[in-house]
Amino acid sequence: MTWAVWAPLIIPFLAVPTARRLAAALPPRPAALLLVATAVTLACLSGAALALLSGAAVLRLPVVASFSHLSVPLLERLAPAAVPVGVVAALAAGAVAAGVVRVLHGHRAARARVARELAGHSRAGDLTVLPVEGADAYALPGRPGGVVVTAGMLRGLDADERAVLLAHERAHLTGRHHLLLLLARLAACAHPALRGLREPLAFQVERWADEAAAAAVGDRRLAARAVARAALAASAAPTGRARPAGALAAAAGPVPRRVAALLSAPPVTRGSFARARSVAAGLLVCLLLSGAAAAEATTDLHEDIETAQAGSAAPAVR
């Protein structure tokens, strides 16, 4: 294989800063979807590169070479360093797989803990009110899931602000934001550079929910006030208990930035994207180059296999 197999492992270091810059110029919903799509695409391509490097080493195992009718000496001449590089790639791929299993197991365990925790409390539709003096509110995906609010948070907000709070949390559930965050966590297991997309994604899903809440109540200033007061209430009277894993809280993230965004003009998708056109082109080039490199590396490995099979068959013909 040529240099192409390394490109999907290098390009994420260039693509991640570009994606972060582009997301900052877009409205929350397309920004969040862009970050997730970038993370998943780069994770798949880097995983493919590790698989190709590992596969090139596996082909040199005597049992595999014999079964596939490959000439190992010819493979060694085609790629002399394939075995040590493939061993390192296999170890890295194993670490990626272990990370993915750990994230998925933790996700399932967290959902089970949530179900047990909410089972002892009464619900009104999708709303569960915890008889806790501290102030907190969050959305919980899954079953039973729904919106969880403490009595302390409800007392700290007026009726209009409570409407904003509930609309914000329900927007998280409607938009399935927990799945977007889970995909970003899984992608980060595949390449260390992709961890840099998790923080901006968390911010964008909160902004997405803020905008949905503002649209639901028809008042951006009210939405900004509710977000600020909810954050102040949560910091002044914490519950003393950790939120369940996967919970999406209205008071999370950089609240001053969220409030400032709500007090400014609503984002305009077309104009924002036009201003970021050059950045979008750069990100697209990164993704296309990574995909083309992975395809080229796959073709190279296939050609090496065919050459090694032809070399193995030649002595038998003679």
Backbone torsions as a table, in degrees:
resi	resn	phi	psi	omega
1	MET	NA	150.4	-178.2
2	THR	-92.4	-168.8	179.0
3	TRP	-59.6	-19.3	-173.6
4	ALA	-57.5	-32.0	-177.1
5	VAL	-66.4	-21.6	-178.4
6	TRP	-86.2	-20.8	-175.9
7	ALA	-58.8	-44.6	179.5
8	PRO	-63.8	-18.4	177.8
9	LEU	-88.7	-19.2	-177.9
10	ILE	-97.9	-38.8	-173.1
11	ILE	-59.4	-35.3	178.5
12	PRO	-54.4	-29.8	178.6
13	PHE	-67.1	-23.5	176.4
14	LEU	-93.7	-37.4	-174.2
15	ALA	-73.2	-34.9	-176.3
16	VAL	-62.5	-49.8	176.8
17	PRO	-60.8	-35.2	178.4
18	THR	-65.8	-42.5	179.3
19	ALA	-65.8	-38.9	178.2
20	ARG	-62.8	-42.1	-179.8
21	ARG	-66.2	-40.6	179.9
22	LEU	-67.7	-41.3	-179.9
23	ALA	-62.1	-35.1	-179.7
24	ALA	-65.9	-20.7	-178.4
25	ALA	-96.2	-2.2	-176.0
26	LEU	-108.8	160.4	171.2
27	PRO	-62.3	160.6	-171.3
28	PRO	-57.6	-47.1	-175.2
29	ARG	-62.4	-54.4	177.4
30	PRO	-63.8	-31.0	178.1
31	ALA	-63.8	-45.0	179.8
32	ALA	-63.9	-44.3	-180.0
33	LEU	-65.1	-37.5	177.7
34	LEU	-62.6	-45.6	-178.3
35	LEU	-63.0	-42.2	-179.9
36	VAL	-67.4	-44.6	-179.7
37	ALA	-61.9	-41.1	178.0
38	THR	-63.4	-45.9	-178.5
39	ALA	-61.6	-46.4	-177.5
40	VAL	-66.6	-42.6	-179.5
41	THR	-62.5	-48.9	-179.3
42	LEU	-65.9	-35.0	178.3
43	ALA	-65.0	-43.7	179.4
44	CYS	-63.8	-41.5	-178.4
45	LEU	-70.5	-39.7	177.4
46	SER	-68.1	-36.5	175.0
47	GLY	-63.3	-38.2	177.0
48	ALA	-63.4	-39.0	178.3
49	ALA	-63.0	-42.9	177.5
50	LEU	-63.3	-39.1	179.1
51	ALA	-64.8	-39.9	179.1
52	LEU	-65.9	-43.1	178.8
53	LEU	-64.6	-41.2	178.3
54	SER	-66.8	-41.2	-179.2
55	GLY	-63.5	-36.3	178.5
56	ALA	-62.5	-33.4	177.4
57	ALA	-76.3	-38.8	-179.5
58	VAL	-62.1	-33.8	-179.7
59	LEU	-61.6	-20.8	-178.1
60	ARG	-87.6	-6.7	174.2
61	LEU	-65.5	134.2	-175.3
62	PRO	-54.3	-42.0	-177.6
63	VAL	-66.5	-38.5	179.1
64	VAL	-70.4	-44.1	-179.6
65	ALA	-62.8	-39.6	179.6
66	SER	-67.3	-44.0	-178.9
67	PHE	-64.8	-36.4	-176.7
68	SER	-93.3	1.3	178.9
69	HIS	59.3	54.0	-178.6
70	LEU	-109.5	147.1	173.5
71	SER	-91.2	106.0	-178.0
72	VAL	-63.5	-43.5	177.8
73	PRO	-57.9	-37.5	179.0
74	LEU	-68.7	-38.8	176.3
75	LEU	-62.0	-38.8	179.7
76	GLU	-65.3	-36.8	177.6
77	ARG	-69.2	-35.0	-179.9
78	LEU	-70.0	-37.3	-178.6
79	ALA	-146.9	86.6	-174.2
80	PRO	-62.9	-32.1	-174.7
81	ALA	-96.5	15.1	-173.1
82	ALA	-65.2	-35.2	-175.7
83	VAL	-68.6	-55.1	179.4
84	PRO	-62.2	-38.9	178.3
85	VAL	-65.7	-40.1	179.8
86	GLY	-66.1	-34.7	177.3
87	VAL	-64.4	-44.1	177.8
88	VAL	-62.6	-43.0	179.6
89	ALA	-64.0	-38.3	179.1
90	ALA	-65.8	-39.5	176.4
91	LEU	-63.8	-41.3	178.0
92	ALA	-64.5	-41.6	178.3
93	ALA	-63.6	-37.5	176.4
94	GLY	-63.8	-39.7	177.4
95	ALA	-64.8	-38.4	177.4
96	VAL	-62.8	-47.2	-179.8
97	ALA	-61.8	-41.2	178.9
98	ALA	-63.5	-40.2	178.4
99	GLY	-63.7	-41.8	179.2
100	VAL	-63.6	-43.9	179.3
101	VAL	-63.2	-41.2	-179.7
102	ARG	-63.1	-42.6	179.9
103	VAL	-65.3	-45.7	-178.8
104	LEU	-65.6	-40.1	178.3
105	HIS	-64.6	-43.3	178.4
106	GLY	-63.1	-36.2	178.9
107	HIS	-64.6	-45.7	-179.8
108	ARG	-66.8	-40.5	179.4
109	ALA	-64.1	-38.9	179.7
110	ALA	-64.9	-41.3	178.5
111	ARG	-63.9	-36.4	178.1
112	ALA	-67.0	-39.3	178.7
113	ARG	-65.6	-38.5	178.6
114	VAL	-62.1	-44.5	-179.3
115	ALA	-60.4	-40.9	179.6
116	ARG	-68.1	-39.1	-177.3
117	GLU	-67.1	-41.0	-176.6
118	LEU	-81.3	-13.7	-176.4
119	ALA	-63.7	-27.8	-177.5
120	GLY	-90.1	6.8	-178.0
121	HIS	-121.4	145.4	178.7
122	SER	-74.6	151.8	-178.3
123	ARG	-124.1	149.2	172.0
124	ALA	-122.3	94.6	-173.7
125	GLY	69.9	-121.3	178.2
126	ASP	-96.9	7.9	-173.8
127	LEU	-106.1	130.3	174.2
128	THR	-120.8	125.1	178.2
129	VAL	-105.1	119.8	178.4
130	LEU	-89.1	132.8	-180.0
131	PRO	-78.0	66.3	-176.6
132	VAL	-121.6	136.7	-178.7
133	GLU	-72.4	-32.1	177.6
134	GLY	-65.0	158.9	-176.5
135	ALA	-100.7	125.4	176.3
136	ASP	-162.4	156.0	176.3
137	ALA	-158.3	138.1	179.7
138	TYR	-159.9	160.6	176.6
139	ALA	-101.3	135.4	179.1
140	LEU	-117.8	119.7	178.5
141	PRO	-76.9	171.5	173.8
142	GLY	88.3	-160.4	-177.7
143	ARG	-119.7	122.3	7.1
144	PRO	-76.3	-33.2	179.5
145	GLY	61.8	-161.0	179.9
146	GLY	108.1	-163.2	-178.3
147	VAL	-104.5	131.7	179.4
148	VAL	-116.6	127.0	179.9
149	VAL	-133.5	139.7	175.5
150	THR	-86.5	157.2	177.8
151	ALA	-62.3	-34.2	179.0
152	GLY	-64.0	-37.7	177.7
153	MET	-67.8	-42.2	179.9
154	LEU	-62.1	-38.2	179.3
155	ARG	-71.1	-23.6	-177.7
156	GLY	-83.2	-7.2	-177.5
157	LEU	-122.5	151.4	173.6
158	ASP	-83.2	-179.8	-173.4
159	ALA	-62.2	-43.2	-179.8
160	ASP	-66.2	-39.9	179.8
161	GLU	-68.1	-35.3	175.8
162	ARG	-64.4	-36.2	177.3
163	ALA	-62.6	-40.8	177.4
164	VAL	-64.0	-45.9	-178.4
165	LEU	-58.0	-47.7	-179.3
166	LEU	-67.3	-38.0	177.7
167	ALA	-64.2	-38.1	178.0
168	HIS	-61.7	-49.5	-177.2
169	GLU	-67.0	-38.0	178.8
170	ARG	-68.5	-29.4	175.7
171	ALA	-64.5	-35.4	175.3
172	HIS	-60.2	-43.5	-178.2
173	LEU	-70.4	-43.7	-179.7
174	THR	-63.6	-41.7	179.8
175	GLY	-78.3	-3.5	-178.6
176	ARG	51.8	46.6	-177.0
177	HIS	-64.7	-27.7	179.2
178	HIS	-63.5	-32.6	177.8
179	LEU	-69.7	-37.9	177.2
180	LEU	-62.5	-44.1	179.9
181	LEU	-67.4	-35.9	177.8
182	LEU	-65.9	-42.1	177.7
183	LEU	-61.2	-39.4	178.3
184	ALA	-65.7	-39.1	177.6
185	ARG	-64.4	-42.2	179.0
186	LEU	-65.6	-41.6	179.1
187	ALA	-63.1	-37.2	-179.8
188	ALA	-64.1	-21.6	176.3
189	CYS	-69.3	-26.4	-173.9
190	ALA	-83.2	-25.0	-177.4
191	HIS	-156.0	131.3	-176.8
192	PRO	-62.7	-30.0	-179.4
193	ALA	-64.5	-28.0	-176.2
194	LEU	-72.1	-12.5	173.9
195	ARG	-62.5	-24.3	-179.6
196	GLY	-70.1	-8.1	178.6
197	LEU	-95.1	-11.1	-175.2
198	ARG	-70.9	-43.5	-178.3
199	GLU	-65.6	-48.3	177.1
200	PRO	-64.5	-30.7	177.0
201	LEU	-66.9	-43.1	178.3
202	ALA	-59.9	-39.6	177.9
203	PHE	-65.6	-43.5	-176.4
204	GLN	-68.0	-34.2	178.3
205	VAL	-71.3	-31.1	174.2
206	GLU	-67.7	-40.8	177.0
207	ARG	-65.3	-38.0	176.8
208	TRP	-58.7	-47.9	179.1
209	ALA	-66.3	-35.9	176.6
210	ASP	-60.6	-46.9	-179.1
211	GLU	-65.1	-38.0	178.2
212	ALA	-65.4	-39.7	178.8
213	ALA	-66.9	-40.9	178.9
214	ALA	-63.1	-39.0	178.2
215	ALA	-68.4	-35.4	-178.1
216	ALA	-67.2	-38.6	-178.7
217	VAL	-94.1	-11.4	177.7
218	GLY	71.4	25.9	-177.5
219	ASP	-152.9	105.8	-178.2
220	ARG	-68.9	-35.6	179.6
221	ARG	-67.8	-38.2	175.5
222	LEU	-63.1	-42.8	178.9
223	ALA	-61.8	-42.5	178.5
224	ALA	-62.5	-42.4	180.0
225	ARG	-64.5	-40.6	-179.3
226	ALA	-65.8	-42.1	178.3
227	VAL	-62.0	-44.4	-179.2
228	ALA	-65.0	-44.6	-178.1
229	ARG	-69.1	-35.4	176.5
230	ALA	-64.4	-41.7	178.8
231	ALA	-66.2	-41.1	178.3
232	LEU	-64.8	-41.8	179.5
233	ALA	-63.7	-40.8	-179.1
234	ALA	-67.2	-35.3	179.6
235	SER	-78.0	-31.7	-178.5
236	ALA	-78.5	-31.5	-177.9
237	ALA	-135.4	71.9	-179.9
238	PRO	-65.6	153.8	-177.4
239	THR	-77.0	-20.3	-176.4
240	GLY	79.0	6.8	179.6
241	ARG	-129.5	143.7	-177.9
242	ALA	-74.7	143.8	173.8
243	ARG	-69.3	149.1	174.8
244	PRO	-62.1	148.4	176.7
245	ALA	-59.9	138.5	-178.9
246	GLY	89.6	-4.7	178.7
247	ALA	-72.2	141.7	178.4
248	LEU	-114.9	112.1	-171.3
249	ALA	-105.0	143.6	179.3
250	ALA	-67.7	-25.8	-178.3
251	ALA	-94.4	16.0	-177.1
252	ALA	-89.7	163.1	174.5
253	GLY	76.9	-174.9	179.6
254	PRO	-73.8	87.9	-174.3
255	VAL	-58.8	-42.5	179.3
256	PRO	-56.8	-39.3	177.8
257	ARG	-66.3	-39.1	179.4
258	ARG	-65.9	-42.7	179.6
259	VAL	-64.6	-43.5	-180.0
260	ALA	-62.0	-37.9	179.3
261	ALA	-66.7	-38.0	178.9
262	LEU	-68.9	-31.3	179.9
263	LEU	-80.4	-12.1	177.4
264	SER	-90.4	-179.0	-179.8
265	ALA	-66.0	147.7	178.1
266	PRO	-62.6	145.0	-177.7
267	PRO	-66.4	146.3	178.3
268	VAL	-115.2	116.7	-172.8
269	THR	-61.0	-50.4	-173.4
270	ARG	-65.1	-46.7	-179.3
271	GLY	-67.3	-38.6	179.0
272	SER	-63.8	-42.7	-179.4
273	PHE	-67.7	-35.9	179.1
274	ALA	-62.7	-39.8	179.0
275	ARG	-68.0	-24.9	-178.0
276	ALA	-103.7	21.1	-173.8
277	ARG	-61.1	-41.9	-178.5
278	SER	-67.4	-37.3	177.5
279	VAL	-66.5	-41.0	177.6
280	ALA	-61.6	-39.2	178.0
281	ALA	-63.4	-40.1	178.3
282	GLY	-63.2	-42.4	178.5
283	LEU	-65.5	-41.0	179.3
284	LEU	-62.1	-40.3	177.8
285	VAL	-61.4	-43.0	178.8
286	CYS	-59.6	-46.4	-178.3
287	LEU	-67.2	-43.0	179.5
288	LEU	-66.3	-40.0	179.4
289	LEU	-65.2	-40.9	178.5
290	SER	-64.8	-43.0	178.4
291	GLY	-64.5	-42.5	179.3
292	ALA	-65.4	-37.9	179.2
293	ALA	-65.9	-41.2	177.9
294	ALA	-63.4	-40.0	177.8
295	ALA	-65.7	-40.3	178.5
296	GLU	-64.3	-42.2	178.8
297	ALA	-64.2	-38.4	177.0
298	THR	-63.3	-43.1	177.5
299	THR	-62.5	-41.8	179.2
300	ASP	-60.9	-44.1	179.8
301	LEU	-64.4	-40.8	178.2
302	HIS	-61.7	-42.4	179.0
303	GLU	-65.7	-38.4	177.0
304	ASP	-62.3	-39.8	179.0
305	ILE	-64.0	-44.3	-179.9
306	GLU	-64.3	-39.8	177.9
307	THR	-63.5	-42.9	-179.8
308	ALA	-67.3	-34.5	177.4
309	GLN	-68.8	-40.0	177.9
310	ALA	-64.4	-40.1	179.0
311	GLY	-66.3	-32.7	178.3
312	SER	-73.8	-31.5	-178.0
313	ALA	-80.9	-25.2	-176.2
314	ALA	-59.3	-46.8	179.7
315	PRO	-61.9	-36.7	-180.0
316	ALA	-64.3	-34.0	179.9
317	VAL	-68.3	-40.3	-179.6
318	ARG	-69.1	NA	NA
